[in-house]
Amino acid sequence: MQSKSRAIKALDYAMSGTTSSGMCESFVEALGLKVLFAALMGKVCIVVDARSASLFLFQSNKKHAASPASASEDITHILGIISSLFTHLASDSRGRIRLLAKFVEGDYEKVDRLIELRDAAQSRLRMTDLELDAERQVCSHFCMSTTC
């Protein structure tokens, strides 16, 4: 189960280079979209068999649940992979059409998930902005009361 995060991170790295269009095409042809979007939706655990370069899906359960920090990092890398796919797959290719089709299946559930992730990120950003503003006020008050 420890290989899941590392596999996602390695895929993100391999697919993000300027010369990785072949890697993106191979990923789609190897039916990687099914695994990728299942991981995005949090429905499965991924296990990678390095010897056969195969990905296996298992139903997610509480026993093997990832830590929130690890899950957040996985989502970041999954979004990076999706971004790379959109960047490197030709607009008229079968792989690009398959990628787009993933977003409309299941009554647009993947789009809903992306919106949830965006809203959660905006919420965290607002909280961070408030914390920074509070720190700036404390620092400016401190500098006013002493010579800086």
C-alpha positions in Angstrom: 0.0 0.0 0.0 3.0 2.3 0.4 3.7 2.2 -3.3 0.5 4.0 -4.2 1.7 7.5 -3.4 5.1 6.8 -4.9 3.6 5.4 -8.1 1.3 8.5 -8.5 4.3 10.8 -7.8 6.5 9.0 -10.3 3.7 9.1 -13.0 3.3 12.8 -12.4 7.0 13.4 -12.8 7.3 11.2 -15.9 4.3 12.8 -17.6 5.1 16.5 -16.8 8.2 17.0 -19.0 8.2 18.8 -22.3 9.0 15.5 -24.1 6.4 13.4 -22.4 3.7 13.3 -25.0 4.6 9.7 -25.8 4.3 8.8 -22.1 0.8 10.4 -22.0 -0.3 8.5 -25.1 1.0 5.2 -23.6 -0.7 5.9 -20.3 -4.1 6.3 -22.0 -3.5 3.3 -24.3 -2.6 1.1 -21.2 -6.1 2.0 -19.7 -4.5 4.2 -17.1 -7.4 6.6 -17.1 -9.6 4.1 -15.3 -7.1 3.8 -12.5 -6.4 7.5 -12.4 -10.0 8.7 -12.1 -10.9 5.9 -9.6 -8.0 7.3 -7.4 -9.3 10.9 -8.0 -12.7 9.8 -6.8 -11.2 8.0 -3.8 -12.9 4.8 -4.7 -9.9 2.5 -4.9 -6.5 1.8 -3.6 -3.8 1.4 -6.2 -1.1 -1.2 -6.1 1.8 -1.3 -8.6 3.6 -4.4 -9.6 7.0 -3.1 -10.7 8.0 -6.4 -12.3 5.1 -6.5 -14.8 4.5 -2.7 -14.8 0.8 -3.4 -14.0 -1.6 -1.4 -12.0 -4.1 -3.2 -9.8 -7.3 -1.7 -8.3 -8.7 -2.7 -4.9 -11.8 -1.4 -3.2 -10.8 1.2 -0.7 -11.5 0.5 2.9 -10.8 2.1 6.3 -8.1 -0.3 7.2 -5.8 1.0 4.4 -6.9 4.6 4.5 -4.1 7.1 3.8 -3.2 9.9 6.1 -4.8 13.3 5.2 -1.4 14.7 4.3 -0.6 11.8 2.0 -4.1 11.9 0.5 -3.7 15.6 -0.2 -0.4 15.0 -1.8 -1.8 12.2 -3.9 -4.6 14.5 -5.1 -2.1 17.1 -6.1 -0.1 14.7 -8.2 -3.3 13.2 -9.7 -4.3 16.7 -10.8 -0.8 17.2 -12.2 -1.2 14.0 -14.2 -4.6 15.2 -15.6 -3.0 18.6 -16.4 -0.2 16.8 -18.3 -2.6 14.7 -20.2 -4.5 17.8 -21.4 -1.2 19.5 -22.2 0.4 16.7 -24.1 -2.4 14.8 -25.9 -3.2 16.2 -29.3 -6.6 17.9 -29.5 -7.9 15.5 -32.2 -6.4 12.3 -30.8 -8.4 9.3 -29.5 -6.6 9.6 -26.2 -7.8 13.2 -25.7 -11.3 12.3 -26.6 -11.2 9.4 -24.1 -9.9 11.8 -21.4 -12.7 14.2 -22.1 -15.3 11.4 -22.1 -14.2 10.5 -18.5 -15.4 13.9 -17.3 -18.9 13.5 -18.7 -19.6 9.9 -17.5 -21.4 9.3 -14.3 -23.5 12.4 -14.6 -20.4 14.6 -14.5 -19.3 13.3 -11.1 -15.6 13.9 -11.9 -16.3 17.6 -12.7 -18.2 17.8 -9.3 -15.2 16.3 -7.6 -12.9 18.9 -9.2 -15.2 21.7 -8.0 -15.2 20.2 -4.5 -11.4 20.2 -4.6 -11.3 23.8 -5.8 -13.7 25.0 -3.1 -11.7 23.2 -0.4 -8.5 24.9 -1.8 -10.1 28.3 -1.8 -11.3 27.8 1.8 -7.8 26.9 2.9 -6.4 29.9 1.1 -8.8 32.2 2.8 -7.8 30.8 6.2 -4.2 31.3 5.4 -4.8 34.8 4.2 -6.5 35.6 7.5 -3.7 34.2 9.5 -1.1 36.2 7.5 -3.1 39.4 8.0 -3.2 38.8 11.7 0.5 38.2 11.8 1.2 41.4 9.8 -0.9 43.4 12.3 1.0 42.0 15.2 4.3 42.7 13.4 3.3 46.2 12.5 2.1 46.9 16.0 5.3 45.6 17.4 7.4 47.7 15.1 5.4 50.8 16.0 6.0 50.3 19.7 9.7 49.7 19.3 12.3 51.1 17.1 12.8 48.9 14.1 
